[in-house]
Amino acid sequence: MRKWTYLVAVLLMAGTSTSLLTSCIDNDEPAGITDLRGAKAELLRAKAAVEQAEAAIKTAQVKWYEAEAEIKNQEAEQEKLKTSWLEAQYQAQKDSIQAETKKYVEQQNKLYIEALQASAEANARYQKALAEIEAALVGVKESAYAERLMGLLSDEPFTYEYQTFNTESKQWETKTIEVKGIKGIITALNNAQSELAELRQAESNMKFSFSKEAKIAAVQSQINIEKGELEGLKENLADLKTIQGVALSDWQTKYEGYETSKKDIEGQKKQLEVQKEEALAGVQGRLDSLEAANEIEKVVAFSIPDEIAMDIFNMHLMSGNQNGNKDKSVNAWAVAGPNADVYTFPNKIELKLNLAEKDAFLVGYSLSVGEMTQTIDGLVPKLEEKLMTEAEINANKAIVSANQATADRYIKADGTGVYDKAVQAWQKAMTDFHNELNVLIDPADNKREGIIDAFATYNKEIVAANGDATKEKAAADKFKKALNTYVAERTKLDGWLPIDGQDTFDATKDADFAAWCSISGGDADTKRFGAEVKVDMDASDLKDGGLWKAYKEAAAEIGYNTVVNPNPSQDMSARSLTYIEYTYAQYKADREVNENAESGDVMIVMPILKGCTKTAFEAKYLAETIQKDIDNQDAWQALNKEITAIYDAYMADKAKSDKVEGEILAEKNKISAEWDGKLVALDQKLGGLDAIMTKINNVLQTVDESQKDKKYEEVIDWINKQIAYLEGGKVSTNENGGTWVSDPIFDINTSVTEGKNTIMGIPAQEALIKSYESLKAAIESGEYKLEEETAMENIAARIKAQDSIVKGWEAILAAANKTKDQLMAALTGESGGTEVPETPAEGEETPAE
């Protein structure tokens, strides 16, 4: 299941990468008919690739149908095996039949894995082919056919309505999935196929994962205990009837007789407990011997190829949390290389592990950190993630190709890639903005303070001119020049202009200067000279223009954050995506640290990538890591061969141990049930006897003789009520209508809601036993459905629903492909007069909906 999820996840990432190829690309090609002719060859090549991919998808669909047919052919044989397994009398027979059924489960899972792999590979090829169409369409976007086809590939909405089972409400619910374009359909189909395969695997595994015999044995054990309870209740009733007619004068003698009976019963109980312990001693001895055998350490030896040494080192493989112990930890054998943080291993690693430690090392273990419990996978599941079939290698090669193409387009050695140019543009835009800000706030020549001072000087000169027109004009001309210089410099920063609604400002124009002079109010300086520019100014005080706008756009393109302050802090990090470039090398190192971290290690808080950085880095990293796994398949296969032999030997030892432990525990449970029934009977007898003796003794110890008769009558009334209850008379009724009463050890008036102090009357106890016996008979006959059987029915229903979802997306894909084919034919000139299919209107159903 893990490998399937991994495969589909990688495919989805590859699909994302190819779909982003057009998001950050500069399109310098001219549009129009000329480009349509020039792109025809590219479109024809893309069309051929799509047709081949579609043929592969149809072939993969046949794989699913073949798997279904083959499994149906096996069902009759499986039913015979299951019947034989339930009827087998000896464990050896059961083991043999279980081995046969396991083969069927493995065969079924293999069929679905092959079908899923074929679909995954075909869908990956299809995603790549669609990307080729997108690339060919880049230069012909003004064509109606091209625009419609581009939308069909990536943007057009498609919906599918389906039924899903809510496990909490136990009801079926209607849900709707909406995807964008044919790419979205392929992704939805991938997900649906993966879910179907997982459900099929769950169904196969569940068919033989429970034992009806174990359920029957558990019910029989409960029957024994309830029968012991019934026997004790009958003894209680006999004791109550014995004392019922005895006169007060004879109670002392009767009490002494009860004391003797109590001692006899306690003696019987001790004897039974000793006998139970003796009966279980042999069983416990066998369990102790088995545990001791399982504690014996055995050498587990294997070799780690140098090509994958660091991958293994970063897995932190050990038996439980025992890092540093060469008998238990792989990394304790690591040898540091000449380069920092690079390790290799000797030719042979020899661990010493007992059976439980092998389980932890090979399968995994749980690690508690505070209140959290983390599951740590062992070597076998980690190897499963690395190993690839031939089909997976081919599918992954297609993924590498698609992502490498994206990476090569974005990151180039000569700095001409889409990402490279975006970085250069961002660095220049940020530098230009910060330089201009520094010019404006230069302490030696603060432009805003300078123009405010110049304005004050102008006003003084106007007053001093005392109406002299020549002097006034000279003062005005000088200030207007200074104002124009300031406005030009300030506008360069963020596009600010003093007059709202104007795209330009020229103080030498009378209308502009008059409008500027008329500005008044408390915020006149802000309106006349703009917001005060300073390093800690709020970005919201800047206008959306000039160098600030260019900086914001460049930062958005690369996916970085804008900062007004040109001075970075001392603890500034590239991960903040602000002042310095967060390089791919650092991104790769950060990811590897987090992915290889042990439980409890401090994780690196990585930035949330956006824009061209996200597209470039994720495509490059995915291409590199998957290619590395492809290149190292021989090394992984070599290690897997050794580990498989170790795992098979471990599983054989574990199967033997589990078989012996199961037989011992079955015998232990049988013995315990037998003795527990007898002990329950004695406990009930003692409880009733103690209750009667307590009541009698309370009367006998009454010093006031005048009160003895009254207390005697109260006890006789209590006895009558107890007899009535035990024989079936209602003493009190609970909300469900059952007859319940307090245990005879307690007073009759004890609240019936105290369940731990209550018992059932004899008729009710007999009915309870009959219900257990009926349950046992119903399980044996198959009339009563076990929880597992109900679960299997639920899975079957979910499989049916999931199968319809897969077929639904296949139908939607076929309809969308028909439209795509028409558009491709029109673009390549293979169809004269083909009309562009209309885009469905909002709310209109999409094909095959």
C-alpha positions in Angstrom: 0.0 0.0 0.0 2.9 2.4 0.8 4.5 1.9 -2.6 1.2 2.5 -4.4 0.7 5.8 -2.5 4.3 6.8 -3.3 3.9 6.1 -7.0 0.7 8.1 -7.4 2.1 11.0 -5.3 5.2 11.2 -7.5 3.0 11.1 -10.6 0.9 14.0 -9.2 4.1 16.0 -8.6 5.3 15.4 -12.1 1.9 16.4 -13.4 2.1 19.6 -11.4 5.6 20.4 -12.7 4.6 20.0 -16.4 1.5 22.0 -15.9 3.6 24.9 -14.6 5.8 25.0 -17.7 3.8 27.9 -19.1 3.4 29.9 -15.9 6.7 31.7 -15.7 7.9 31.6 -19.4 8.5 34.7 -21.4 6.8 34.3 -24.8 8.7 36.2 -27.4 7.2 34.4 -30.4 4.8 36.5 -32.5 1.2 35.4 -32.6 -1.2 34.8 -35.5 -1.5 32.6 -38.6 2.3 32.6 -39.3 2.9 31.1 -35.9 0.1 28.6 -36.3 1.9 27.3 -39.5 5.2 27.3 -37.7 3.7 25.3 -34.7 2.0 22.7 -36.9 5.0 20.4 -36.9 5.3 20.6 -33.1 1.5 19.9 -32.8 1.7 16.9 -35.0 4.5 15.4 -33.0 2.6 16.1 -29.8 -0.5 14.6 -31.3 1.3 11.4 -32.1 2.7 11.2 -28.5 -0.8 11.7 -27.1 -2.3 9.0 -29.3 0.4 6.6 -28.1 -0.2 7.5 -24.5 -4.0 7.0 -25.0 -3.4 3.6 -26.4 -1.3 2.7 -23.3 -4.1 3.9 -21.1 -6.6 1.6 -22.9 -4.1 -1.3 -22.5 -3.8 -0.6 -18.8 -7.6 -0.6 -18.4 -7.6 -4.1 -19.9 -5.3 -5.1 -17.1 -7.9 -4.2 -14.5 -10.6 -6.2 -16.3 -8.2 -9.2 -16.6 -7.5 -9.0 -12.9 -11.2 -8.9 -12.0 -11.8 -12.0 -14.3 -8.9 -14.0 -12.9 -10.0 -13.3 -9.3 -13.6 -14.4 -10.0 -12.1 -17.6 -11.4 -10.3 -18.2 -8.1 -13.3 -17.5 -5.8 -14.7 -21.0 -5.9 -11.4 -22.6 -5.0 -10.9 -20.1 -2.2 -14.3 -21.0 -0.7 -13.3 -24.6 -0.7 -10.1 -23.8 1.1 -11.9 -21.7 3.7 -14.4 -24.5 4.4 -11.5 -27.0 4.8 -9.7 -24.6 7.1 -12.7 -24.3 9.4 -13.2 -28.1 9.4 -9.5 -29.0 10.0 -8.9 -30.8 13.3 -5.1 -30.5 13.6 -2.9 -27.4 13.5 -0.7 -28.9 10.9 -3.7 -29.2 8.6 -4.6 -25.6 9.3 -1.0 -24.4 8.6 -1.0 -26.1 5.2 -4.4 -24.7 4.2 -3.4 -21.2 5.5 -0.3 -21.4 3.3 -2.5 -22.1 0.3 -4.8 -19.3 1.0 -1.8 -16.9 1.4 -0.8 -17.8 -2.1 -4.2 -16.7 -3.4 -4.0 -13.4 -1.5 -0.5 -12.7 -2.9 -1.6 -13.6 -6.4 -4.6 -11.2 -6.1 -2.5 -8.4 -4.8 0.1 -9.0 -7.5 -2.7 -8.7 -10.2 -3.9 -5.4 -8.8 -0.3 -4.0 -8.4 0.4 -4.8 -12.0 -2.8 -3.1 -13.1 -2.0 -0.1 -11.0 1.6 0.1 -12.2 0.4 -0.1 -15.9 -2.1 2.7 -15.3 0.4 4.8 -13.4 3.0 4.4 -16.3 0.4 5.1 -18.9 -1.0 8.2 -17.1 2.5 9.6 -16.6 3.2 9.2 -20.4 -0.1 11.0 -21.0 0.8 13.9 -18.7 4.1 14.3 -20.5 2.3 14.2 -23.9 -0.2 16.9 -22.8 2.8 19.0 -21.7 4.1 18.7 -25.2 0.8 20.0 -26.6 1.0 23.0 -24.1 4.5 23.8 -25.2 3.5 23.7 -28.9 0.6 26.0 -28.2 2.6 28.8 -26.5 3.1 30.7 -29.7 -0.5 30.4 -31.0 -2.5 31.7 -28.2 -4.4 34.2 -30.4 -6.0 31.3 -32.2 -9.5 30.4 -30.9 -8.7 26.7 -31.4 -5.5 27.1 -29.4 -7.1 29.1 -26.6 -10.0 26.5 -26.3 -7.5 23.6 -26.3 -5.3 25.2 -23.7 -8.3 25.7 -21.4 -9.4 22.2 -22.0 -6.0 20.9 -21.0 -5.6 22.8 -17.7 -8.5 25.1 -16.8 -12.0 23.8 -17.9 -14.0 22.4 -14.9 -15.1 18.8 -14.9 -17.3 17.4 -12.1 -18.2 13.9 -11.0 -20.9 13.0 -8.5 -20.5 9.8 -6.5 -21.6 7.9 -3.4 -19.3 7.4 -0.4 -19.8 5.5 2.9 -19.5 7.5 6.1 -18.0 5.2 8.7 -19.2 7.4 11.6 -22.8 7.8 10.6 -22.9 4.3 8.9 -24.7 5.9 5.9 -24.0 6.5 2.3 -23.5 10.2 1.3 -23.4 12.0 -2.0 -20.3 13.9 -2.8 -19.0 15.9 -5.8 -15.4 16.1 -7.1 -14.4 19.0 -9.4 -11.2 19.0 -11.3 -9.6 21.4 -13.8 -8.9 20.3 -17.3 -7.8 16.9 -18.8 -4.8 17.0 -16.5 -7.1 17.2 -13.5 -9.1 14.2 -14.9 -5.9 12.1 -15.2 -5.0 13.0 -11.5 -8.5 12.1 -10.3 -8.4 8.8 -12.3 -5.0 8.0 -10.7 -6.3 8.6 -7.2 -9.5 6.5 -7.9 -7.5 3.6 -9.3 -5.1 3.7 -6.3 -8.0 3.7 -3.9 -9.6 0.8 -5.7 -6.4 -1.2 -5.6 -6.0 -0.6 -1.8 -9.6 -1.7 -1.2 -9.0 -4.8 -3.2 -5.9 -5.6 -1.2 -7.8 -5.0 2.1 -10.5 -7.4 0.8 -8.0 -10.1 -0.1 -6.2 -9.8 3.3 -9.4 -9.9 5.3 -10.8 -13.1 3.8 -8.6 -15.2 6.0 -7.6 -12.8 8.8 -10.0 -14.1 11.5 -10.9 -17.4 13.1 -14.5 -18.3 13.7 -13.3 -21.1 16.1 -11.6 -18.4 18.3 -14.9 -16.6 18.6 -16.7 -19.8 19.5 -14.1 -20.6 22.1 -14.5 -17.2 23.7 -18.3 -17.6 23.9 -17.9 -21.1 25.5 -15.6 -19.6 28.1 -18.2 -17.0 29.0 -20.9 -19.8 29.2 -18.7 -21.7 31.8 -18.4 -18.6 33.9 -22.2 -17.8 33.7 -23.0 -21.4 34.7 -20.8 -21.0 37.7 -22.7 -17.9 38.6 -26.0 -19.8 38.3 -24.8 -22.6 40.5 -23.9 -20.1 43.2 -27.3 -18.3 42.9 -29.0 -21.7 43.4 -27.0 -22.3 46.6 -27.9 -18.8 47.8 -31.6 -19.6 47.3 -31.2 -22.9 49.2 -29.5 -21.2 52.1 -32.2 -18.4 52.2 -35.0 -21.0 52.3 -33.2 -22.9 55.0 -33.2 -19.9 57.4 -36.6 -18.7 56.3 -38.6 -20.9 58.7 -36.1 -21.0 61.6 -37.2 -19.5 64.9 -35.2 -16.7 66.5 -34.3 -19.0 69.4 -32.5 -21.4 67.0 -30.6 -18.7 65.1 -27.5 -19.0 67.2 -27.2 -22.7 66.4 -27.9 -22.0 62.7 -25.3 -19.2 62.7 -22.6 -21.6 64.0 -23.6 -24.1 61.3 -23.1 -21.3 58.7 -19.7 -20.6 60.1 -18.7 -24.2 59.6 -20.1 -24.2 56.0 -18.3 -21.0 55.3 -15.0 -22.5 56.4 -15.7 -25.5 54.2 -16.4 -23.4 51.2 -13.3 -21.2 51.8 -11.3 -24.5 52.0 -12.8 -25.7 48.8 -11.9 -22.3 47.1 -8.3 -22.5 48.3 -8.0 -26.0 47.1 -9.5 -25.1 43.7 -7.1 -22.1 43.5 -4.1 -24.4 44.2 -5.4 -26.9 41.6 -5.8 -24.2 39.0 -2.3 -22.9 39.7 -1.0 -26.4 39.4 -2.9 -27.0 36.2 -1.5 -23.7 34.8 2.0 -24.3 36.1 2.9 -26.6 33.2 1.4 -24.2 30.7 3.2 -21.2 32.3 6.4 -23.2 32.2 6.0 -23.7 28.5 5.3 -20.0 28.0 8.5 -19.1 30.0 10.5 -21.6 28.0 9.2 -20.1 24.8 10.0 -16.6 26.0 13.5 -17.7 26.9 14.0 -19.3 23.5 12.8 -16.1 21.8 15.3 -14.0 23.9 18.3 -15.9 22.4 20.3 -13.6 20.2 21.3 -14.7 16.7 23.7 -13.0 14.3 22.1 -11.0 11.5 24.8 -10.4 8.8 24.5 -8.4 5.6 26.5 -5.9 3.4 25.6 -2.4 2.4 26.8 -1.2 -1.1 28.7 2.1 -1.0 26.3 3.6 -3.6 23.5 3.6 -1.0 25.6 3.9 2.2 24.3 7.4 3.0 20.7 6.5 2.3 21.0 3.6 4.8 22.9 5.8 7.3 20.1 8.4 7.1 17.5 5.7 7.8 18.9 5.4 11.4 18.2 1.6 11.4 18.3 0.0 14.8 16.5 -2.5 17.0 14.5 0.0 19.1 16.1 3.1 20.5 19.6 1.7 20.9 21.8 4.0 18.8 25.5 3.5 19.3 25.3 -0.2 20.2 27.1 -2.2 17.5 25.0 -5.3 18.3 21.8 -3.4 17.7 22.4 -0.4 15.5 23.5 -0.2 11.9 24.9 3.3 12.2 27.2 2.2 15.0 29.2 0.4 12.2 29.5 3.6 10.0 32.9 4.8 9.1 33.4 8.6 8.5 34.8 9.5 5.1 37.2 12.3 4.1 34.3 14.6 3.6 32.2 15.9 6.5 28.9 14.0 7.1 29.8 11.3 4.5 29.8 7.7 5.8 30.5 4.2 4.5 30.2 0.8 6.0 32.5 -2.2 6.3 32.2 -5.2 4.0 30.0 -7.1 6.5 27.7 -5.8 9.3 26.9 -8.3 12.1 24.0 -7.5 14.5 23.0 -9.7 17.4 19.3 -9.7 17.7 16.6 -11.7 19.5 13.2 -12.4 17.9 11.6 -9.2 19.2 14.6 -7.1 18.2 14.5 -8.6 14.7 10.9 -7.5 14.5 11.8 -4.0 15.5 14.8 -3.9 13.1 13.1 -5.5 10.1 9.4 -4.4 10.5 9.5 -1.4 12.9 8.7 -0.3 16.4 6.9 2.4 18.4 8.7 5.2 20.1 7.1 7.4 22.8 8.2 11.0 22.9 6.4 12.7 25.8 2.7 12.0 25.3 3.1 11.2 21.6 3.8 7.8 20.2 5.6 7.6 16.9 5.8 4.5 14.6 9.3 3.9 13.3 9.4 1.8 10.1 12.0 -1.0 9.9 14.3 -1.9 7.1 11.8 -4.0 5.1 9.2 -1.3 4.5 11.9 1.3 3.9 13.4 -1.0 1.2 9.9 -1.4 -0.3 9.9 2.3 -0.8 13.2 2.2 -2.7 12.7 -0.9 -4.8 11.2 -0.5 -8.3 9.7 -2.9 -10.7 10.5 -2.6 -14.4 7.1 -0.8 -15.0 7.9 1.6 -12.1 11.3 2.4 -13.5 9.8 3.2 -16.8 7.1 5.4 -15.2 9.7 7.1 -13.0 11.9 7.8 -16.0 9.0 9.6 -17.6 8.6 11.6 -14.4 12.4 12.4 -14.3 12.3 13.5 -17.9 9.3 15.8 -17.4 10.7 17.4 -14.3 14.3 17.6 -15.6 12.9 19.4 -18.7 11.3 21.9 -16.3 14.5 22.3 -14.2 16.6 22.8 -17.3 14.3 25.5 -18.6 14.4 27.3 -15.3 18.0 26.9 -14.1 20.8 27.1 -16.6 24.6 27.2 -16.2 24.9 30.4 -18.2 22.2 32.2 -16.1 19.7 32.5 -18.9 17.0 30.2 -17.4 13.6 31.4 -16.3 14.5 31.2 -12.6 18.0 32.7 -13.2 16.5 35.8 -15.0 13.8 36.1 -12.3 16.6 36.2 -9.6 18.5 38.8 -11.5 15.4 40.9 -12.1 14.5 40.7 -8.4 18.0 41.6 -7.2 18.1 44.6 -9.5 14.6 45.8 -8.6 15.3 45.4 -4.9 18.7 47.2 -5.2 17.2 50.0 -7.3 14.4 50.6 -4.8 16.7 50.5 -1.8 19.2 52.8 -3.5 16.5 55.3 -4.3 15.2 55.1 -0.7 18.7 55.8 0.6 18.9 58.8 -1.7 15.7 60.3 -0.3 16.7 59.8 3.3 20.4 60.7 3.1 21.1 62.4 6.4 23.3 64.9 4.7 20.7 65.7 2.1 17.3 64.5 3.1 15.1 65.3 0.2 11.8 65.7 2.0 13.3 67.9 4.8 15.1 69.9 2.1 11.9 70.7 0.1 10.0 71.5 3.3 12.8 74.0 4.2 12.8 75.4 0.7 9.0 75.9 0.9 9.5 77.8 4.2 12.2 79.9 2.6 9.9 80.6 -0.4 7.2 81.9 1.9 9.6 84.2 3.8 10.9 85.6 0.5 7.4 86.3 -0.7 6.7 88.2 2.5 10.0 90.1 2.2 9.3 91.0 -1.4 6.5 93.2 -0.1 4.6 93.1 -3.4 7.7 93.5 -5.7 6.6 91.3 -8.7 10.2 90.8 -9.9 11.3 89.5 -6.5 8.2 87.4 -6.1 8.7 85.8 -9.5 12.4 85.0 -8.8 11.4 83.4 -5.5 8.6 81.4 -7.2 10.8 80.2 -10.1 13.5 79.1 -7.7 11.1 77.1 -5.5 9.1 75.6 -8.5 12.4 74.2 -9.9 13.3 72.7 -6.5 9.7 71.3 -6.1 9.9 69.7 -9.6 13.3 68.1 -8.8 11.9 66.7 -5.5 8.6 65.4 -7.0 10.6 63.7 -9.8 12.9 62.0 -7.2 10.0 61.0 -5.0 7.9 59.7 -7.9 10.7 57.5 -8.9 10.4 55.6 -5.5 6.8 54.6 -5.6 4.9 56.7 -8.2 3.7 59.3 -5.7 2.3 62.6 -7.1 1.0 65.5 -5.1 -2.2 66.1 -7.0 -4.8 63.3 -6.8 -6.2 62.2 -10.2 -3.2 63.5 -12.3 -0.7 61.3 -14.0 1.9 64.1 -14.1 2.9 67.2 -12.2 4.8 70.3 -13.3 5.1 73.2 -10.8 6.0 75.6 -13.6 2.4 75.2 -14.9 0.2 77.7 -13.2 -2.7 75.3 -12.8 -0.5 72.6 -11.2 1.2 75.1 -8.9 -2.1 76.7 -7.9 -3.6 73.3 -7.1 -0.5 72.4 -5.1 -0.6 75.7 -3.1 -4.3 75.2 -2.4 -3.7 72.0 -0.4 -4.6 72.6 3.2 -5.6 70.8 6.3 -3.8 68.9 9.1 -2.2 66.5 6.7 -1.2 69.2 4.2 2.5 68.3 4.4 1.8 64.6 3.7 -0.3 65.6 0.6 2.2 68.2 -0.6 5.4 66.2 0.0 4.2 62.6 0.3 4.5 60.3 3.3 7.8 60.6 5.2 10.3 58.2 3.7 12.2 56.3 6.3 13.7 52.8 6.8 11.0 51.6 9.1 8.0 53.1 7.2 5.0 50.9 6.7 4.7 49.4 3.2 1.1 50.6 3.1 2.3 54.2 3.1 3.9 53.6 -0.2 2.0 54.1 -3.5 1.7 51.3 -6.0 4.1 52.6 -8.6 7.7 53.4 -9.5 10.6 51.3 -8.3 8.4 49.9 -5.4 5.9 48.4 -7.9 8.8 47.0 -10.0 10.3 45.5 -6.9 7.0 43.9 -5.8 6.4 42.4 -9.2 9.9 41.0 -9.4 9.6 39.5 -5.9 6.2 38.0 -6.7 7.6 36.4 -9.8 10.4 34.6 -7.9 8.2 34.1 -4.8 10.1 36.3 -2.3 8.9 38.8 0.3 9.4 42.6 -0.1 11.1 44.7 2.6 11.2 48.5 2.8 14.2 48.6 5.0 17.4 48.4 3.0 19.4 47.3 6.1 19.1 43.6 6.9 19.3 42.5 10.6 22.3 40.6 12.0 20.4 37.3 12.2 19.0 37.6 8.6 18.7 34.2 6.9 18.3 33.3 3.2 15.3 31.2 4.4 13.4 34.4 5.1 13.3 35.0 1.3 14.0 38.7 1.7 17.5 40.2 1.1 19.6 37.3 -0.3 18.9 34.4 -2.7 17.8 31.1 -1.1 19.8 28.9 -3.4 18.9 25.5 -4.7 21.9 24.0 -2.9 20.6 25.3 0.5 17.1 24.2 -0.3 18.4 20.7 -1.1 20.5 20.6 2.1 17.5 21.7 4.2 15.2 19.1 2.7 17.8 16.3 3.3 18.3 17.4 6.9 14.5 17.2 7.6 13.9 14.0 5.7 16.8 12.3 7.4 16.2 13.6 10.9 15.7 11.2 13.8 12.8 11.4 16.2 13.4 14.2 18.6 15.8 16.1 16.3 15.3 19.8 15.7 13.8 20.3 12.3 14.7 23.1 10.0 11.8 25.5 9.4 11.9 25.7 5.7 10.3 28.6 3.8 7.1 28.2 1.8 8.2 28.4 -1.7 6.2 30.2 -4.4 6.6 31.5 -7.9 9.5 30.4 -10.1 11.5 29.3 -7.1 8.9 26.7 -6.2 8.6 25.5 -9.8 12.4 25.3 -10.4 13.5 23.8 -7.1 10.8 21.2 -6.7 11.2 20.0 -10.3 15.0 19.8 -10.0 14.9 18.0 -6.6 12.4 15.5 -7.8 14.3 14.8 -10.9 17.6 14.3 -9.0 16.2 12.1 -6.2 14.2 9.8 -8.4 17.1 9.5 -10.9 19.4 8.6 -8.0 17.0 5.9 -6.9 16.8 4.6 -10.5 20.6 4.6 -10.8 21.0 2.7 -7.5 18.4 0.0 -8.2 21.2 -2.7 -8.6 22.5 -1.7 -5.2 19.0 -1.7 -3.6 18.2 -5.1 -5.2 21.5 -6.6 -3.9 20.7 -5.4 -0.3 17.1 -6.5 -0.7 18.2 -10.0 -1.7 20.2 -10.4 1.6 17.5 -8.8 3.7 14.8 -10.9 2.1 16.6 -14.1 3.2 17.0 -12.7 6.7 13.3 -11.6 6.8 12.1 -15.0 5.5 14.1 -16.8 8.2 12.7 -14.4 10.8 9.2 -15.0 9.6 9.7 -18.7 9.8 10.9 -18.5 13.4 8.1 -16.1 14.3 5.5 -18.4 12.7 6.8 -21.3 14.7 6.8 -19.2 17.9 3.3 -17.8 17.2 2.0 -21.3 16.6 3.4 -22.7 19.8 2.3 -19.6 21.8 -1.2 -19.9 20.3 -1.5 -23.5 21.3 -0.2 -22.8 24.8 -2.5 -19.8 25.3 -5.5 -21.8 23.9 -4.8 -24.5 26.5 -4.3 -21.8 29.2 -7.6 -20.2 28.4 -9.4 -23.5 28.4 -8.0 -24.4 31.8 -8.7 -20.9 33.2 -12.3 -21.0 31.9 -12.9 -24.4 33.5 -11.5 -23.4 36.9 -12.9 -19.9 36.8 -16.5 -21.3 36.4 -16.0 -23.3 39.6 -14.4 -20.4 41.5 -17.2 -18.1 40.4 -19.7 -20.5 41.9 -17.9 -20.6 45.2 -17.6 -16.8 45.3 -21.3 -16.5 44.8 -22.0 -19.0 47.5 -19.7 -17.1 49.9 -21.3 -13.8 49.0 -24.8 -15.0 49.8 -23.7 -16.8 52.9 -21.9 -13.7 54.2 -25.0 -11.6 53.6 -27.2 -14.1 55.6 -24.7 -14.4 58.4 -24.3 -10.6 58.6 -28.1 -10.2 59.0 -28.3 -13.0 61.6 -25.4 -11.7 63.6 -26.9 -8.1 63.7 -30.0 -9.6 65.4 -28.0 -11.8 67.8 -25.8 -9.0 68.9 -28.7 -6.7 69.8 -28.4 -6.0 73.5 -31.9 -4.6 73.9 -34.1 -7.7 74.0 -37.2 -5.7 73.2 -35.7 -4.8 69.8 -34.7 -8.4 68.8 -38.1 -9.5 67.7 -38.5 -6.4 65.5 -35.1 -6.9 63.9 -35.8 -10.6 63.5 -39.0 -9.7 61.5 -37.0 -7.2 59.4 -34.5 -9.8 58.5 -37.3 -12.3 57.7 -38.8 -9.7 55.4 -35.4 -9.2 53.7 -35.1 -13.0 53.2 -38.5 -13.2 51.7 -37.7 -10.5 49.2 -34.4 -12.1 48.3 -36.1 -15.4 47.7 -38.8 -13.7 45.6 -36.2 -12.0 43.5 -34.0 -15.1 43.0 -37.0 -17.1 42.0 -38.0 -14.5 39.5 -40.3 -12.1 41.4 -39.7 -8.4 40.6 -38.1 -6.4 43.4 -37.2 -3.4 41.3 -37.3 -2.6 37.6 -34.6 -0.7 35.6 -35.4 1.6 32.7 -35.0 -1.3 30.3 -37.6 -3.4 32.0 -35.2 -6.0 33.4 -35.4 -7.3 37.0 -32.4 -6.3 38.9 -31.7 -6.1 42.7 -28.7 -5.4 44.9 -26.3 -8.2 45.6 -27.4 -10.1 48.8 -24.1 -8.9 50.3 -25.7 -5.4 50.4 -28.9 -4.1 51.7 -32.0 -4.7 49.6 -32.5 -0.9 49.3 -29.1 -0.3 47.6 -29.6 1.6 44.4 -30.1 -0.6 41.4 -28.0 1.8 39.3 -24.9 0.6 41.0 -24.2 -2.1 38.5 -21.2 -3.5 40.2 -23.3 -4.3 43.3 -26.1 -6.0 41.4 -26.8 -9.6 40.3 -29.4 -11.3 38.2 -32.2 -13.5 39.5 -32.0 -17.2 38.6 -34.5 -17.1 35.6 -32.6 -14.1 34.2 -29.3 -15.9 34.7 -30.6 -19.0 32.9 -31.9 -16.7 30.1 -28.5 -15.1 29.8 -26.8 -18.5 29.5 -29.3 -19.6 26.9 -28.5 -16.4 24.9 -24.8 -17.2 25.0 -25.6 -20.7 23.9 -27.8 -19.4 21.1 -25.0 -17.0 20.1 -22.5 -19.9 20.0 -24.9 -22.0 17.9 -25.6 -19.1 15.5 -21.9 -18.4 15.0 -21.3 -22.2 14.3 -24.2 -22.3 11.8 -23.3 -19.0 10.2 -26.7 -17.4 11.0 -24.9 -14.8 13.2 -22.6 -12.5 11.2 -19.4 -11.7 13.0 -18.1 -8.1 13.0 -15.4 -9.1 10.5 -18.0 -10.5 8.1 -19.9 -7.3 8.3 -16.7 -5.4 7.6 -16.1 -7.5 4.5 -19.6 -6.7 3.3 -18.9 -3.0 3.8 -15.6 -3.3 1.9 -17.4 -5.1 -1.0 -19.9 -2.2 -1.2 -17.1 0.3 -1.1 -15.3 -1.6 -3.9 -18.4 -1.5 -6.0 -18.8 2.3 -5.5 -15.1 2.9 -6.1 -15.2 0.9 -9.3 -18.0 3.1 -10.5 -15.9 6.2 -9.8 -13.0 4.8 -11.8 -15.4 4.0 -14.7 -17.0 7.5 -14.4 -13.6 9.3 -14.7 -12.7 7.0 -17.6 -16.0 8.1 -19.4 -15.3 11.8 -18.6 -11.8 11.4 -20.0 -13.1 9.8 -23.1 -15.5 12.7 -23.7 -12.9 15.3 -23.0 -10.4 13.5 -25.4 -13.1 13.6 -28.1 -13.2 17.4 -27.9 -9.4 17.6 -27.7 -9.1 15.5 -30.9 -11.5 17.8 -32.7 -9.4 20.8 -31.7 -6.1 19.2 -32.6 -7.5 18.2 -36.0 -8.5 21.8 -36.6 -5.1 23.2 -35.5 -3.1 20.7 -37.6 -5.3 21.2 -40.7 -6.4 17.5 -40.7 -10.1 18.6 -40.5 -11.6 21.2 -42.8 -14.2 23.5 -41.2 -14.1 21.8 -37.8 -16.0 24.0 -35.3 -14.6 24.8 -31.9 -16.7 22.9 -29.4 -18.3 25.2 -27.0 -17.2 25.5 -23.4 -20.0 24.3 -21.0 -21.9 27.2 -19.5 -21.7 27.7 -15.7 -23.9 25.1 -14.0 -24.1 23.0 -17.2 -23.2 19.3 -16.8 -19.8 18.2 -18.2 -19.6 15.2 -20.5 -20.2 11.8 -18.8 -21.3 13.5 -15.6 
